[in-house]
Amino acid sequence: MNSPNTESTITPSNRLRNLIVAIAAIILTTALFLGLQTQRSSTSLNMVAAAALPIDVALSNDRPTLIEFYADWCKVCQGMAKDTMSLQQEYSDRLNFVMLNVDNTKWLPELTKYRVDGIPRFIFLDPNNQVIGDAVGEIPRSIMAANLEAAIDHQALPYNSINGDRASSVNSQ
């Protein structure tokens, strides 16, 4: 007695269709994940910039100042945004944080004055707006914190001229 086969048979066309659906799902999942990662980094950098003081306010309130020159397209800047925001939250009651986007021509005088040729570029100013240190590239949070503490305490910066591991040329967009 032959009973009808209740299991569906997989034909080559069904197999091909299933393979195409699986590959498309993997590609879409990967694209969505990468898109969200990029959006998170960009949003984070924008949040840091939004929380920063305008430069004219910072230069007139008799506190030390950290100026960061950055760009939205700078991967190192995006990667450091979380640490920068954390430092800003920790020290903003004792130190000014200023963010200047190098793509905004409004900041050309500052770019020239502080000789910015790579980003992120950090300029440390004393309460009299004199440069007491600078750093360019990816700088560990602990080094940035040590410099901020020294600036607040009116001490010489322990790391007053730093070239980090990675930096983007201002013209590398």
C-alpha positions as CSV (number, residue, x, y, z in Angstrom):
1,M,0.0,0.0,0.0
2,N,1.4,3.3,-1.1
3,S,0.7,6.2,1.2
4,P,1.0,9.7,-0.3
5,N,4.2,11.5,0.7
6,T,3.2,14.2,3.2
7,E,6.7,15.7,3.3
8,S,7.3,18.4,0.7
9,T,10.0,17.6,-1.7
10,I,12.8,20.1,-2.1
11,T,13.3,20.8,-5.7
12,P,16.4,22.6,-7.1
13,S,14.4,25.7,-7.7
14,N,13.2,25.7,-4.1
15,R,16.7,25.3,-2.9
16,L,18.0,28.2,-5.0
17,R,15.1,30.4,-3.8
18,N,15.9,29.6,-0.1
19,L,19.6,30.3,-0.7
20,I,18.9,33.7,-2.2
21,V,16.5,34.6,0.6
22,A,19.2,33.6,3.2
23,I,21.9,35.6,1.5
24,A,19.6,38.6,1.2
25,A,18.8,38.4,4.9
26,I,22.4,38.3,5.8
27,I,23.3,41.3,3.6
28,L,20.4,43.3,5.0
29,T,21.2,42.5,8.6
30,T,24.8,43.5,8.1
31,A,23.9,46.7,6.3
32,L,21.5,47.6,9.1
33,F,24.0,46.9,11.8
34,L,26.7,49.0,10.1
35,G,24.3,51.8,9.5
36,L,23.3,51.9,13.1
37,Q,26.9,51.9,14.2
38,T,27.8,54.9,12.0
39,Q,24.7,56.7,13.1
40,R,25.5,56.2,16.8
41,S,29.1,57.5,16.4
42,S,27.9,60.6,14.4
43,T,25.2,61.3,16.9
44,S,27.6,61.0,19.8
45,L,30.0,63.4,18.2
46,N,27.2,65.9,17.5
47,M,26.1,65.5,21.2
48,V,29.6,66.5,22.4
49,A,29.7,69.5,20.1
50,A,26.2,70.6,21.2
51,A,27.3,70.4,24.9
52,A,30.4,72.5,24.3
53,L,30.7,76.2,25.1
54,P,31.0,78.8,22.4
55,I,34.6,79.9,22.0
56,D,34.0,83.6,22.9
57,V,32.3,82.5,26.2
58,A,35.2,80.1,27.0
59,L,37.9,82.7,26.4
60,S,36.3,85.2,28.6
61,N,35.5,83.4,31.9
62,D,38.9,82.9,33.5
63,R,38.9,79.1,33.4
64,P,41.3,76.8,31.6
65,T,40.0,75.7,28.2
66,L,40.3,72.6,26.0
67,I,39.6,73.3,22.3
68,E,39.0,70.3,20.1
69,F,39.2,70.7,16.4
70,Y,37.2,67.9,14.7
71,A,35.2,66.9,11.6
72,D,32.1,64.8,11.3
73,W,33.9,62.6,8.8
74,C,36.9,61.9,11.0
75,K,36.8,58.3,12.2
76,V,39.3,59.0,15.1
77,C,37.1,62.0,16.2
78,Q,34.0,59.7,16.2
79,G,35.9,57.0,18.1
80,M,36.9,59.4,20.8
81,A,33.5,61.1,21.2
82,K,32.4,58.8,24.0
83,D,35.6,59.6,26.1
84,T,35.4,63.3,25.2
85,M,31.7,63.5,26.4
86,S,32.7,61.6,29.6
87,L,35.5,64.1,30.3
88,Q,33.3,67.0,29.5
89,Q,30.7,65.8,32.0
90,E,33.3,65.2,34.6
91,Y,35.3,68.5,34.3
92,S,32.9,71.1,32.7
93,D,32.3,72.8,36.1
94,R,36.0,73.6,36.3
95,L,37.2,73.7,32.7
96,N,35.8,75.0,29.4
97,F,35.2,72.6,26.5
98,V,35.1,74.1,23.0
99,M,34.5,72.1,19.8
100,L,35.4,73.7,16.5
101,N,34.5,71.9,13.2
102,V,37.3,72.3,10.7
103,D,34.8,72.1,7.8
104,N,33.3,75.4,9.0
105,T,35.2,78.2,7.3
106,K,34.2,80.5,10.3
107,W,37.0,78.8,12.2
108,L,39.8,79.5,9.7
109,P,41.4,82.2,12.0
110,E,41.6,79.6,14.8
111,L,42.8,76.9,12.5
112,T,45.7,79.2,11.5
113,K,46.4,80.6,14.9
114,Y,46.7,77.1,16.5
115,R,48.4,75.6,13.3
116,V,45.8,72.8,13.0
117,D,47.0,70.3,10.3
118,G,45.6,67.1,11.7
119,I,42.5,66.1,13.7
120,P,41.4,65.6,16.3
121,R,43.6,68.4,17.5
122,F,43.4,69.4,21.2
123,I,44.7,72.7,22.4
124,F,45.0,73.3,26.1
125,L,44.8,76.9,27.3
126,D,45.4,78.3,30.8
127,P,42.9,80.8,32.3
128,N,44.8,83.6,30.5
129,N,44.2,81.9,27.2
130,Q,47.9,81.0,26.7
131,V,48.6,77.7,25.0
132,I,50.0,75.3,27.6
133,G,49.8,72.1,25.6
134,D,48.5,70.4,22.5
135,A,47.7,66.9,21.3
136,V,46.8,65.4,17.9
137,G,45.3,62.1,17.1
138,E,43.9,59.3,19.2
139,I,44.7,60.1,22.8
140,P,43.9,57.7,25.7
141,R,41.3,59.0,28.1
142,S,43.8,58.7,31.0
143,I,46.3,61.0,29.4
144,M,43.6,63.5,28.6
145,A,42.3,63.4,32.2
146,A,45.8,63.9,33.6
147,N,46.3,67.0,31.4
148,L,42.9,68.4,32.3
149,E,43.6,67.9,36.1
150,A,46.9,69.7,35.7
151,A,45.3,72.6,33.8
152,I,42.7,72.9,36.5
153,D,45.3,72.9,39.2
154,H,47.5,75.5,37.3
155,Q,50.3,72.9,37.0
156,A,52.5,72.0,34.0
157,L,50.8,69.4,31.8
158,P,52.3,66.0,32.2
159,Y,51.8,65.4,28.5
160,N,52.1,68.8,27.0
161,S,52.8,67.8,23.4
162,I,51.3,64.5,22.2
163,N,51.1,62.8,18.9
164,G,48.5,60.0,19.2
165,D,48.5,56.8,17.3
166,R,46.1,57.9,14.6
167,A,45.2,61.3,13.2
168,S,43.4,62.5,10.1
169,S,44.8,65.2,7.9
170,V,42.6,68.2,7.8
171,N,42.5,67.8,4.0
172,S,41.9,64.1,3.9
173,Q,38.1,64.2,3.5
